[in-house]
Amino acid sequence: MYIGRIVIVGKACGKLWAGYRVSSRSFPNRRAEIRGRSVIVSPINSSDLAKNPYIAYNCIRTGKDFAVVANGTQADMIFEKIEDGARPLEAIALSLVAYGCERDDLDTPRLTGVVRGDLAWLGIAKKDEFRFKEFRLEDGDAFMVATYEKADFEPVVVTGKNAVDIAEHTFELPFEKPVCSAAAFASKGEKEGFELAVYNPV
């Protein structure tokens, strides 16, 4: 089954995490790269941007106590609104309504997730529908939303003890056309924020 891009929020070992996977039929030549406290997805050949401007974006952005994951530039707006004091659900709702779906041939839905405290949020903006939901996470919980086929918020099994595990296991989910993946995993103790990892098969 091909379900396109995947956003996941979860909790493991008492720590929150967010995962992202690019699955693509049209633009498979992309990589995920850590840049500071963010992860960017971009094409290996920059000329592909002339064919589709939506294929490069920050898929993960992390703050001191929260992480945002998304399949487009809405990640930046959501991150900035939370930094400015907005509640995550409010930031997701405002940003997805402002952007709407992507203006491409498929009206690709915009996805996003946020993790903070013991809570997680998922959102999706389709051509004809907007949906947002809050989850209280227990250890072992994970919920996903994807651009196609699995556009509802549903549980998924992804396990791991760190960002590397989550990135790899997110890539290995049994859906077609995986390209690359990334994850943010909360740090605790003296070190604050989130550790980041990416998985690029080539």
C-alpha positions as CSV (number, residue, x, y, z in Angstrom):
1,M,0.0,0.0,0.0
2,Y,1.2,3.5,-0.9
3,I,0.3,6.1,1.7
4,G,2.7,8.9,0.9
5,R,4.3,11.0,3.6
6,I,3.9,9.8,7.2
7,V,3.9,11.8,10.5
8,I,4.0,10.0,13.8
9,V,4.0,11.1,17.4
10,G,4.8,8.7,20.3
11,K,6.3,8.0,23.7
12,A,8.9,5.4,24.7
13,C,11.1,5.0,27.8
14,G,9.2,7.8,29.4
15,K,10.2,10.2,26.6
16,L,8.2,11.8,23.8
17,W,9.3,11.4,20.2
18,A,8.2,12.5,16.7
19,G,8.9,10.6,13.5
20,Y,8.7,11.4,9.8
21,R,9.0,9.4,6.6
22,V,9.1,10.5,3.0
23,S,7.5,8.0,0.7
24,S,7.3,9.2,-2.9
25,R,6.5,7.9,-6.3
26,S,7.3,11.2,-8.2
27,F,10.4,12.5,-6.4
28,P,12.3,9.6,-4.7
29,N,15.7,11.2,-5.0
30,R,15.6,13.1,-1.7
31,R,17.6,13.0,1.6
32,A,17.0,14.1,5.2
33,E,19.7,16.2,6.8
34,I,20.2,17.5,10.3
35,R,20.8,21.3,10.5
36,G,21.1,22.6,14.0
37,R,17.9,21.8,15.9
38,S,16.0,21.0,12.7
39,V,15.8,18.3,10.0
40,I,15.4,19.4,6.4
41,V,14.2,17.2,3.5
42,S,15.5,18.3,0.1
43,P,16.1,16.8,-3.4
44,I,19.6,15.5,-4.3
45,N,19.3,17.3,-7.6
46,S,18.2,20.9,-6.9
47,S,16.8,21.2,-10.4
48,D,13.8,19.1,-9.2
49,L,12.6,22.2,-7.2
50,A,11.7,23.8,-10.6
51,K,9.3,20.9,-11.1
52,N,7.7,20.9,-7.6
53,P,8.5,23.6,-5.0
54,Y,6.9,21.4,-2.2
55,I,9.7,18.8,-2.1
56,A,12.1,20.7,0.2
57,Y,11.2,21.8,3.7
58,N,11.9,21.5,7.4
59,C,10.2,18.3,8.4
60,I,11.2,18.5,12.1
61,R,11.9,21.6,14.3
62,T,12.7,21.3,18.0
63,G,12.4,23.8,20.8
64,K,13.5,23.5,24.5
65,D,10.5,21.3,25.4
66,F,8.6,20.6,22.2
67,A,9.0,19.2,18.7
68,V,7.1,19.9,15.5
69,V,7.0,17.4,12.7
70,A,5.3,18.1,9.3
71,N,5.4,17.4,5.6
72,G,5.8,21.0,4.5
73,T,6.7,24.6,5.4
74,Q,3.8,24.7,7.9
75,A,6.3,23.3,10.3
76,D,8.0,26.7,10.5
77,M,4.8,28.6,11.2
78,I,3.6,26.1,13.9
79,F,7.1,26.2,15.5
80,E,7.1,30.0,15.6
81,K,3.6,30.3,17.0
82,I,4.4,27.9,19.8
83,E,7.6,29.8,20.5
84,D,5.5,32.9,20.8
85,G,3.2,31.3,23.4
86,A,0.4,29.7,21.4
87,R,-1.0,26.4,22.6
88,P,0.1,23.6,20.2
89,L,-3.5,22.8,19.1
90,E,-4.2,26.4,18.4
91,A,-0.9,26.7,16.4
92,I,-1.7,23.7,14.4
93,A,-5.2,24.8,13.6
94,L,-4.3,28.3,12.6
95,S,-1.3,27.2,10.5
96,L,-3.1,24.4,8.6
97,V,-6.2,26.6,7.9
98,A,-3.9,29.4,6.7
99,Y,-2.0,27.1,4.4
100,G,-4.6,24.6,3.3
101,C,-3.6,21.6,1.2
102,E,-0.7,21.9,-1.2
103,R,-1.5,23.5,-4.5
104,D,-0.2,20.7,-6.6
105,D,-1.9,18.3,-9.1
106,L,-3.0,16.0,-6.3
107,D,-4.1,18.6,-3.7
108,T,-1.6,16.8,-1.4
109,P,-2.8,17.1,2.3
110,R,-0.6,18.9,4.7
111,L,0.2,16.9,7.9
112,T,1.7,17.9,11.2
113,G,2.4,16.7,14.7
114,V,3.6,18.2,17.9
115,V,4.8,16.6,21.2
116,R,5.1,18.5,24.5
117,G,4.9,17.4,28.1
118,D,2.8,14.2,28.2
119,L,0.7,15.3,25.2
120,A,0.8,15.0,21.5
121,W,-1.2,16.6,18.7
122,L,-1.9,15.6,15.1
123,G,-3.4,17.6,12.3
124,I,-4.3,17.3,8.6
125,A,-5.4,19.8,6.0
126,K,-7.1,18.2,3.0
127,K,-8.8,20.0,0.1
128,D,-12.2,19.6,1.7
129,E,-11.5,18.9,5.4
130,F,-9.4,20.1,8.4
131,R,-8.9,17.8,11.4
132,F,-6.9,18.2,14.6
133,K,-6.7,16.0,17.7
134,E,-4.9,15.9,21.1
135,F,-3.6,12.7,22.6
136,R,-2.4,12.0,26.1
137,L,0.5,9.6,25.6
138,E,1.5,6.5,27.7
139,D,4.7,4.6,27.2
140,G,4.5,2.5,24.0
141,D,1.8,4.7,22.4
142,A,2.3,6.0,18.9
143,F,-0.2,7.5,16.5
144,M,0.2,8.3,12.8
145,V,-1.4,10.2,9.9
146,A,-0.4,10.0,6.3
147,T,-1.2,11.9,3.1
148,Y,-3.1,9.0,1.4
149,E,-5.2,6.0,2.5
150,K,-4.4,6.5,6.2
151,A,-5.5,10.1,6.7
152,D,-7.3,9.3,10.0
153,F,-5.3,9.4,13.2
154,E,-4.6,5.8,14.1
155,P,-2.3,3.8,16.3
156,V,0.9,2.4,14.8
157,V,3.7,0.2,16.2
158,V,7.1,1.9,16.2
159,T,9.6,1.0,18.9
160,G,12.9,2.4,20.0
161,K,15.0,3.8,22.8
162,N,16.5,6.8,20.9
163,A,16.2,9.0,17.8
164,V,18.2,6.6,15.7
165,D,15.9,3.7,16.5
166,I,12.8,5.7,15.8
167,A,14.1,7.0,12.5
168,E,15.1,3.5,11.3
169,H,11.8,1.8,12.4
170,T,9.8,4.6,10.8
171,F,11.6,4.0,7.6
172,E,10.9,0.3,7.8
173,L,7.1,0.6,8.2
174,P,5.5,-1.8,5.7
175,F,4.3,0.8,3.2
176,E,5.5,1.3,-0.3
177,K,8.1,3.7,-1.8
178,P,10.1,4.7,1.3
179,V,12.7,7.4,0.6
180,C,14.2,8.7,3.9
181,S,13.1,9.3,7.5
182,A,13.9,11.4,10.5
183,A,13.1,11.5,14.2
184,A,13.3,13.7,17.3
185,F,13.6,12.0,20.7
186,A,13.3,14.0,24.0
187,S,16.3,14.3,26.2
188,K,15.9,14.4,30.0
189,G,18.2,15.4,32.9
190,E,20.8,18.0,32.5
191,K,20.5,18.0,28.8
192,E,17.3,19.6,27.5
193,G,15.7,19.6,24.1
194,F,15.5,16.7,21.6
195,E,18.1,14.5,20.0
196,L,17.7,14.2,16.2
197,A,18.5,11.4,13.8
198,V,18.0,10.8,10.1
199,Y,17.9,7.6,8.0
200,N,19.0,7.7,4.4
201,P,19.3,4.3,2.7
202,V,21.8,5.4,0.1
